[in-house]
Amino acid sequence: MARIHRGLYKKDLHDPDNHNGVITDLEPDILECEVKWALESITTNKASGGDGIPVELFQILKDDAVKVLHSICQQIWKTQQWPQDWKRSIFIPIPKKGNAKECSNYRTIALISHASKVVLKILQARLQQYVNRELPDVQAGFRKGRGTRDQIANIRWSIEKAREFQKNIYFYFIDYAKAFDCVDHNKLWKILKEMGIPDHLTCLLGNLYAGQEATVRTGHGTTDWFQIGKGVRQGCILSACLFNFYAEYIMRNAGLEEAQAGIKIAGRNISNLRYADDTTLMAKSEEELKSLLMKVKVESEKVGLKLNIQKMKIMASSPITSWEIDGETMETVSDFIFLGSKITADGDCSHEIKRRLLLGRKGMTNLDSISKSRHYFANKGPSGQGYGFSSSHVWM
């Protein structure tokens, strides 16, 4: 398991780290009220990082903790140097479906220092204005006020409008191979500079990433620490934001925002819908769709992201010819699970409704032993007896 992670995050030898130095033109100082807000907003009941300090300890200490953390945050802010313990992550493998003896059938969660999350929260807030300015509406991933429901609604409305006006519509569902783990750090800093991110914030991020270390913890013990040379940090609240900038750079260079390709809705051409690394290309013809895909493929490979051809699918409202890319034949489907919702080429929602009902019944069946347990509810008292199950919202 450790060998897999070392290989995954190993830096390319021909790509030396060119981010160094200290920026003297600083952004406004961190205020105590920012530290207090950041500390209060950190989720509780989470496992501690390598320092073993739970966030609840800081929250109990209140103003005393705020003053100490404010002093530490200010020192990091001015020197742009991070404590080495804050650069360390503990990876814990969690088995997925399939053979548990295969390392590829595991996902990992990362434990990082809770104290470091205070600075990360403040950095995230400082970056927000640039996120709103640089990222287009078609990117809904990890953005305030937007989510998967928006993109599910958008793709359903696109299909409905195409049917209403008797137009053909073609979709290509892109899948990247380990997208978040393949981000090139040096390219990321250059992209942030091009996006207008202040040098001070970029330097802070660069120095956080320089000299990162990780260890893998299993039931059999903990491995030696190893260096992380690529990929955005697991468990870090900034990772999704940084990847969104990375993906936006790809789409801009591919010309997707400028091209007149795509589906025209309310006078606007929409050629793609995104949720972080989940990218869907939209076109009104087969030739146009293939052109968009090749542009995205070329620009993605320039920054180190590779398409997972075997997992990518084409869905169209009319018959489509067989495609081949890099010797792999593209699979054409009549339906696709898009961000957790079943989308069909004809826009029929009945399949998704049946699927949701089936999943609900299956979930309730799995909980049957709990809901009928007199012992469970007797120990919970009035609050346990009033327990209810939440539901998710999906556009139909």
PEVEN-V602572 format. One record per helix or strand. SS is the DSSP state (2 for helix, 1 for strand). FROM is the first residue (numbers start at 0). TO is the last residue. If there is no record, write none. Layout:
SS | FROM | TO
SS | FROM | TO
//
This chain:
2 | 1 | 7
2 | 31 | 40
2 | 54 | 60
2 | 62 | 78
2 | 83 | 86
1 | 87 | 94
2 | 102 | 104
1 | 105 | 110
2 | 113 | 133
1 | 138 | 138
2 | 147 | 163
1 | 169 | 173
1 | 175 | 175
2 | 179 | 181
2 | 184 | 193
2 | 198 | 208
1 | 212 | 217
1 | 220 | 221
1 | 225 | 226
2 | 238 | 252
1 | 262 | 264
1 | 267 | 269
1 | 271 | 274
1 | 277 | 282
2 | 285 | 301
1 | 306 | 306
2 | 308 | 310
1 | 312 | 315
1 | 323 | 324
1 | 327 | 328
1 | 330 | 332
1 | 334 | 337
1 | 340 | 343
2 | 349 | 365
2 | 367 | 370
2 | 373 | 384
//
